[in-house]
């Protein structure tokens, strides 16, 4: 079952009009939401990003935060997922009407759910820098929009080059993020964690928001940086983090980075995985 505009229907019975603005123009946003231990993970941060997205794109939400919680739990229950881990995807797009210029600000939504096992932490040794694309800072680059071509093409290049992970740079050659995650550089000895500035065109991820809020509780300082790949030091442990979990980059090409074992324990404690 899926939830389409507030109605629970079989997934195979849903259809979108050809004039759908998400399909026609990528005019919308989406969230990947994890349900684990009978809890919707990072709900506050997801809601912050949803509000930021609809405000920046001048849309009107079809639900409140409390209504969204009910929608999420109702779908989990009807699909028999309340007793296990699940991955939900929420799509919000502007209603049909107009060409590039929309006729209204109202939105529609679609919510799907499926079982999901907790992702095991991986240590990546086959990691490279993307050659075929560069991110650009725009008024919307920090949002998770359904216009996700840079990340699609990053995934294509990663597969073609047989890499475990690929690092994206911005148009000026500064490190921006990984193929589907924000990227972090941990100096465990000095209790500092660095992450690329939003000026580099990266998405303002849910894990990023959560870390900025809670790092001080763990005696950890978070700092935004604008670094080129050659500025990365083997004294730093490098991690990619999204709502599904954390991974550790051991090597970039043949350059060995920090082991990351201590950092993994710290990040698991912070994010409650």
C-alpha positions as CSV (number, residue, x, y, z in Angstrom):
1,X,0.0,0.0,0.0
2,X,1.0,3.6,-0.6
3,X,-0.4,6.9,0.6
4,X,-1.3,9.1,-2.4
5,X,-2.7,12.5,-1.3
6,X,-4.0,11.2,2.0
7,X,-5.6,8.0,0.5
8,X,-4.2,4.5,1.3
9,X,-4.3,2.6,-2.0
10,X,-2.5,-0.4,-3.6
11,X,0.8,0.7,-5.1
12,X,-0.1,-0.8,-8.5
13,X,-3.3,1.3,-8.8
14,X,-1.6,4.7,-8.6
15,X,-1.1,6.8,-11.7
16,X,0.3,10.3,-12.4
17,X,-1.0,12.6,-15.1
18,X,1.4,13.4,-18.0
19,X,1.0,17.0,-17.0
20,X,2.4,16.3,-13.5
21,X,4.8,19.1,-12.6
22,X,7.2,16.7,-10.8
23,X,7.5,14.7,-14.0
24,X,7.5,17.7,-16.4
25,X,9.8,20.1,-14.5
26,X,11.2,18.4,-11.5
27,X,9.1,20.8,-9.5
28,X,9.2,19.3,-6.0
29,X,11.2,17.8,-3.1
30,X,11.6,14.4,-1.5
31,X,12.7,12.9,1.7
32,X,14.0,9.4,2.5
33,X,12.9,8.6,6.1
34,X,14.1,5.7,8.2
35,X,11.9,3.9,10.8
36,X,13.9,1.9,13.3
37,X,13.4,0.7,16.9
38,X,9.7,1.8,16.7
39,X,10.8,5.4,16.0
40,X,10.9,7.7,13.0
41,X,14.5,8.7,12.9
42,X,15.4,12.4,12.7
43,X,11.8,13.5,12.3
44,X,12.5,17.0,13.5
45,X,15.3,17.5,11.0
46,X,13.2,16.0,8.2
47,X,10.5,18.5,9.0
48,X,12.9,21.4,9.1
49,X,14.1,20.5,5.6
50,X,10.6,20.0,4.3
51,X,9.6,23.5,5.5
52,X,12.8,25.0,4.1
53,X,12.1,23.3,0.7
54,X,8.5,24.4,0.3
55,X,9.2,27.9,1.5
56,X,12.2,28.3,-0.9
57,X,10.2,26.8,-3.8
58,X,7.1,28.9,-2.8
59,X,4.8,25.9,-2.2
60,X,2.1,25.2,0.3
61,X,2.2,22.0,2.4
62,X,-0.8,19.7,2.4
63,X,-0.2,18.6,6.0
64,X,1.1,19.8,9.4
65,X,3.9,18.1,11.2
66,X,1.5,16.2,13.5
67,X,-0.5,15.1,10.4
68,X,2.7,13.9,8.7
69,X,3.4,11.7,11.8
70,X,0.0,10.1,11.5
71,X,0.4,9.6,7.8
72,X,3.8,7.9,8.3
73,X,2.6,5.6,11.1
74,X,-0.6,4.7,9.3
75,X,1.3,3.5,6.2
76,X,3.8,1.5,8.4
77,X,0.9,-0.1,10.2
78,X,-1.1,-1.1,7.1
79,X,2.0,-2.6,5.5
80,X,2.8,-4.6,8.6
81,X,6.1,-2.7,9.3
82,X,5.6,-1.5,12.8
83,X,7.7,-4.3,14.3
84,X,10.7,-3.9,12.0
85,X,13.0,-1.4,10.2
86,X,11.6,0.4,7.2
87,X,12.5,2.9,4.6
88,X,9.9,5.5,3.6
89,X,10.1,7.9,0.7
90,X,8.0,11.1,0.7
91,X,7.6,13.0,-2.5
92,X,6.0,16.5,-2.6
93,X,5.3,18.3,-5.9
94,X,3.4,21.3,-7.1
95,X,-0.1,20.7,-8.4
96,X,-0.6,20.6,-12.2
97,X,-1.1,23.9,-14.0
98,X,1.0,26.3,-16.0
99,X,4.2,25.9,-18.0
100,X,7.4,27.0,-16.3
101,X,5.4,29.5,-14.4
102,X,3.0,27.6,-12.2
103,X,-0.7,28.5,-11.8
104,X,-0.9,27.8,-8.0
105,X,1.2,27.0,-4.9
106,X,-0.8,24.0,-3.8
107,X,1.0,20.6,-3.6
108,X,0.3,16.9,-3.8
109,X,2.3,14.1,-2.2
110,X,3.1,10.4,-2.4
111,X,4.5,8.2,0.4
112,X,5.9,4.7,0.0
113,X,7.3,2.3,2.5
114,X,9.3,-0.9,2.3
115,X,11.3,-3.2,4.8
116,X,14.9,-2.1,5.3
117,X,17.7,-3.8,7.2
118,X,20.1,-1.6,9.1
119,X,23.0,-0.9,6.8
120,X,26.3,-2.3,8.0
121,X,29.2,0.1,8.3
122,X,31.5,-0.3,5.3
123,X,35.1,0.8,5.0
124,X,35.8,1.9,1.5
125,X,39.2,1.6,-0.2
126,X,38.2,2.1,-3.8
127,X,37.3,5.8,-3.8
128,X,37.9,8.4,-6.4
129,X,37.1,12.0,-7.4
130,X,34.2,12.5,-9.9
131,X,35.5,13.5,-13.4
132,X,32.2,14.0,-15.3
133,X,30.3,16.5,-13.1
134,X,30.8,19.3,-10.7
135,X,28.3,20.8,-8.2
136,X,27.3,24.4,-8.4
137,X,26.1,26.7,-5.6
138,X,22.6,27.9,-6.4
139,X,19.6,29.2,-4.5
140,X,18.3,25.6,-4.4
141,X,21.4,23.5,-4.2
142,X,21.1,22.9,-0.5
143,X,17.6,21.4,-1.0
144,X,16.8,17.8,-1.7
145,X,14.8,18.3,-4.9
146,X,13.4,15.7,-7.3
147,X,15.8,17.2,-9.9
148,X,18.6,14.9,-8.8
149,X,20.6,14.5,-12.0
150,X,24.0,15.3,-10.5
151,X,23.6,12.4,-8.1
152,X,22.2,10.1,-10.7
153,X,25.3,10.8,-12.9
154,X,27.6,10.4,-10.0
155,X,26.1,6.9,-9.4
156,X,26.6,6.1,-13.1
157,X,30.3,7.2,-13.0
158,X,30.9,5.3,-9.8
159,X,29.6,2.1,-11.4
160,X,31.5,2.6,-14.6
161,X,34.8,3.1,-12.7
162,X,34.0,0.2,-10.3
163,X,34.4,2.5,-7.2
164,X,32.9,1.9,-3.8
165,X,32.3,5.6,-3.3
166,X,32.9,8.8,-5.4
167,X,33.6,12.3,-4.1
168,X,32.0,15.3,-5.8
169,X,33.8,18.6,-6.1
170,X,32.2,22.0,-6.8
171,X,32.9,24.1,-9.9
172,X,36.0,25.6,-8.2
173,X,37.5,22.2,-7.3
174,X,36.6,22.1,-3.6
175,X,35.2,19.0,-1.9
176,X,31.4,19.1,-1.7
177,X,29.9,15.7,-0.8
178,X,29.7,12.1,-1.7
179,X,27.4,10.4,-4.2
180,X,24.5,10.1,-1.8
181,X,25.8,11.4,1.5
182,X,27.3,14.4,3.2
183,X,31.0,14.0,3.9
184,X,32.9,14.6,7.1
185,X,36.5,14.8,8.2
186,X,37.1,13.9,11.8
187,X,40.0,14.9,13.9
188,X,39.3,12.7,16.9
189,X,42.4,13.8,18.9
190,X,41.3,17.4,18.9
191,X,37.6,16.6,19.0
192,X,36.8,18.4,15.8
193,X,34.7,17.4,12.8
194,X,34.8,19.3,9.5
195,X,32.3,19.3,6.7
196,X,32.1,21.2,3.4
197,X,30.3,24.6,3.5
198,X,27.0,24.9,1.7
199,X,28.8,27.4,-0.5
200,X,30.3,24.3,-2.2
201,X,26.9,23.3,-3.5
202,X,26.2,20.4,-1.2
203,X,22.8,19.4,0.1
204,X,22.0,20.4,3.7
205,X,21.5,16.8,4.8
206,X,19.4,15.6,7.7
207,X,22.5,14.0,9.3
208,X,24.3,17.3,8.9
209,X,21.6,19.2,10.6
210,X,21.4,16.7,13.4
211,X,25.2,16.8,13.9
212,X,25.3,20.6,14.2
213,X,22.6,20.5,16.9
214,X,24.0,17.7,19.0
215,X,27.8,17.7,18.6
216,X,28.5,19.8,21.7
217,X,26.9,17.2,23.9
218,X,29.7,14.9,22.9
219,X,32.5,17.5,23.4
220,X,32.8,17.8,19.6
221,X,33.2,21.0,17.6
222,X,31.7,21.1,14.1
223,X,33.2,23.5,11.5
224,X,32.3,24.2,7.9
225,X,35.3,24.3,5.6
226,X,36.2,25.0,1.9
227,X,39.0,22.4,1.2
228,X,40.5,21.1,-2.0
229,X,41.2,17.3,-2.1
230,X,45.0,17.8,-1.7
231,X,44.3,19.6,1.6
232,X,43.0,16.4,3.2
233,X,45.4,14.9,5.7
234,X,46.0,11.3,6.7
235,X,45.5,12.5,10.3
236,X,41.8,12.9,9.5
237,X,39.2,10.1,9.3
238,X,36.8,10.5,6.5
239,X,33.1,9.5,6.8
240,X,30.0,9.7,4.6
241,X,26.8,9.9,6.5
242,X,23.1,9.9,5.5
243,X,19.9,8.9,7.3
244,X,20.6,5.2,6.6
245,X,24.0,5.2,8.4
246,X,27.7,5.9,8.3
247,X,30.6,4.6,6.1
248,X,34.3,5.2,6.4
249,X,36.6,6.1,3.6
250,X,40.0,4.4,4.1
251,X,41.7,5.5,0.9
252,X,41.3,8.1,-1.9
253,X,43.0,6.5,-4.9
254,X,46.2,5.2,-3.2
255,X,46.3,7.8,-0.5
256,X,45.6,6.3,2.9
257,X,43.4,8.2,5.3
258,X,42.8,7.7,9.0
259,X,41.6,4.3,10.2
260,X,38.3,5.7,11.6
261,X,37.6,3.0,14.2
262,X,37.3,5.4,17.1
263,X,35.3,7.8,15.0
264,X,32.8,5.1,14.0
265,X,32.0,4.4,17.7
266,X,31.6,8.1,18.4
267,X,29.3,8.7,15.4
268,X,27.2,5.7,16.2
269,X,26.7,7.1,19.7
270,X,25.8,10.5,18.4
271,X,23.3,9.3,15.8
272,X,21.9,6.5,17.9
273,X,22.3,3.8,15.2
